[in-house]
């Protein structure tokens, strides 16, 4: 089965400076962290605070998921960091 993202949940991690989100390959959960500076590259006008980073993630979710799927296709791991 291919990687899917049925759960739209995401959470900001102030310590890691990024947004965690999760995908699934069958019953296997795959964890992703996209660093905030990556999100700011999509839209530098958004703030670097939690609300701004989450807004950038939400606005560019489809692009981020495509990147996540490409990383997963290269080699299956349980954790990926988009940086």
C-alpha positions as CSV (number, residue, x, y, z in Angstrom):
1,X,0.0,0.0,0.0
2,X,1.2,3.5,-0.7
3,X,1.8,6.2,1.8
4,X,-1.3,8.2,2.7
5,X,-2.2,11.1,5.0
6,X,-5.7,10.5,6.2
7,X,-5.2,12.3,9.5
8,X,-4.9,16.1,9.0
9,X,-3.5,16.6,12.5
10,X,-0.3,18.5,12.8
11,X,1.4,20.0,15.8
12,X,4.0,22.7,16.3
13,X,7.2,21.8,18.2
14,X,8.8,24.9,19.6
15,X,11.9,23.0,20.8
16,X,12.5,21.4,17.3
17,X,11.4,24.5,15.5
18,X,9.0,22.7,13.2
19,X,5.7,21.0,12.6
20,X,5.1,17.3,13.2
21,X,2.7,15.4,10.9
22,X,1.9,11.7,10.3
23,X,1.4,9.5,7.3
24,X,0.4,5.8,7.1
25,X,1.6,2.9,5.0
26,X,-1.0,0.3,5.7
27,X,-1.0,0.0,9.5
28,X,2.5,1.5,9.9
29,X,2.7,5.1,11.1
30,X,5.3,7.3,9.6
31,X,6.4,10.5,11.4
32,X,7.5,13.6,9.6
33,X,8.9,16.9,10.9
34,X,9.1,19.9,8.6
35,X,11.4,22.5,10.0
36,X,10.0,26.0,10.3
37,X,12.7,27.6,8.0
38,X,11.5,25.3,5.2
39,X,7.9,26.5,5.7
40,X,9.1,30.1,5.7
41,X,10.7,29.4,2.3
42,X,7.2,28.8,1.0
43,X,5.9,32.1,2.2
44,X,8.4,34.5,3.9
45,X,5.6,37.0,4.7
46,X,4.1,34.7,7.3
47,X,5.4,35.1,10.9
48,X,7.9,32.8,12.5
49,X,5.7,32.3,15.6
50,X,3.6,29.1,16.1
51,X,0.5,30.6,14.4
52,X,2.5,31.7,11.4
53,X,4.3,28.4,11.0
54,X,1.1,26.4,11.3
55,X,-0.6,28.7,8.8
56,X,2.2,28.2,6.3
57,X,2.0,24.4,6.8
58,X,-1.8,24.5,6.2
59,X,-1.5,26.7,3.2
60,X,1.2,24.6,1.6
61,X,0.1,21.2,2.9
62,X,-0.3,19.5,-0.6
63,X,3.2,20.6,-1.6
64,X,4.7,19.3,1.7
65,X,2.9,16.0,1.4
66,X,4.3,15.5,-2.1
67,X,7.8,16.1,-0.7
68,X,7.1,13.7,2.1
69,X,5.9,11.0,-0.3
70,X,9.0,11.4,-2.5
71,X,11.2,11.0,0.6
72,X,9.4,8.0,1.7
73,X,9.6,6.4,-1.8
74,X,13.4,6.8,-1.7
75,X,13.8,4.6,1.4
76,X,11.3,3.6,4.0
77,X,12.0,4.8,7.5
78,X,9.9,5.6,10.5
79,X,11.0,9.2,10.8
80,X,11.7,11.9,8.3
81,X,12.9,15.4,8.8
82,X,12.3,17.9,6.0
83,X,15.0,20.4,6.2
